[in-house]
Amino acid sequence: MKKAFIVETSEAGSSARAGLIQTPHGAIPTPAFAPVASQGSVKGLTHDQVSALGAHLILCNSYHLFLRPGAEAVRAMGGLHAFISWPKPILTDSGGFQIYSLGPLARVRRDGVAFASHLDGSKLFLTPEDVLGIQLLLGSDIMMVLDHFVPFASPEAKVGDAVETTIRWAGRARDAFLKQETNAHLWAITQGGVVPDLRRRCTEELTAMDFDGYAIGGLGIGEAKAQLHETLEQSDALLPKNKPRYLMGMGYLADILEAVDRGVDLFDCVLPTRNARNGSLFTLQGIVTIKNKKYADDLRPVDETCNCPTCRRYSRAYLRHLYERKEITSAVLNTIHNLHFYLDFFAKMRQSIQSHSFQRFKLNLMNMLKEVNR
Ligand SMILES: [Zn+2]
């Protein structure tokens, strides 16, 4: 399938849109949520389960797979789709965020980023071309360019430097990508923090390079909601309408609704899967903390309105018992519920855009979430 992004429906009075991202391994209906499979596995679930829950893509982590088992090794085993036996689209991140998370172990140079492996401390250096090369070896459908991420509230000069590095590296990744014969996507990541002039410069320079999609980077890391919304609105105005937009790592429903309203199409987050393993189960009536003693003889499902395989069959009492006894099945059943909750939310949000009722959907959800947090 040729790569493209088709906007099917857009909403009057909002930038929300329903679309289809076409990739070599199938189409992704948007707005979409990518379950996180850093090591090539959504923790706790088989790929059949992930697929049956309605996931159209997963996010794998370039940095982790580059270290172990190695990009060349994955390539030798037929590429990432074959190796992990997931036939649908795979998005790989650039690994940049993981590298910068190493803190003092990572140092940005003109040509790339030097860092020490978190496994054995071995010294590594990756250029934008190397990061692209890793993702090409993995055989990802949507590849992300290496960007320069700086923490929130960094001095403006530092944010400005990061913007210049991001632009330079994106150009190099794009030049290397254009020499490849592939239908995969290459997406750029805009930076600039919450400084409008810097965000504008970065977004304009990157859109001029005509990438297949754009992540709005450097957000969700401590800025005020108003700053987040303003940056999303600015990005919405500057980014081309016919390319998908991706907000990385943003997982709270209220943030997702506000972002979709401002034209974002794709999200990923560890929240549903990580919280499931911690026994925090999502419902629109609030979080069910399954370890609570009050559930010890509660024969109701986690959520009486939920149609997931866990809620159809098992009680809160049983799920609490599994959690308390540290049974592996606890993580499995909890993850099924939380992932269903997210994927079902996205499916309903998409339907609301298609039926031109997104604003009502958003308002209803926001009121429910407010009620829950009261
Ligand atoms: Zn459920």
Residues whose N, C-alpha, C, O or C-beta is under 5 A from the ligand:
A	BS01	ZN	C306 C308 T310 C311 H337
